[in-house]
């Protein structure tokens, strides 16, 4: 029985780590996208469009990171 819960905990921890890394990659992508727009010295309307399109992706990536970290914590508690 101990081996089954340990195996389940390991699966939860590693899947949570993968989800968290996916979210982190999304956050880095959003940062690079906005910094590229800042370097391009866009006017206010164009910059606003870039920021408005990056905001939902940024929030989604942050959500993935949080869910992944929560899975890691749950997996640690189960182990």
Secondary structure, DSSP 8 states (H G I E B T S, - for coil): -HHHHHHHHHHHHHHHHHHHHHHHHHHHHHHHHHHHHHHTT--HHHHHHHHHHHHHHHHHHHHHHHHHHHHHHHHHHH-
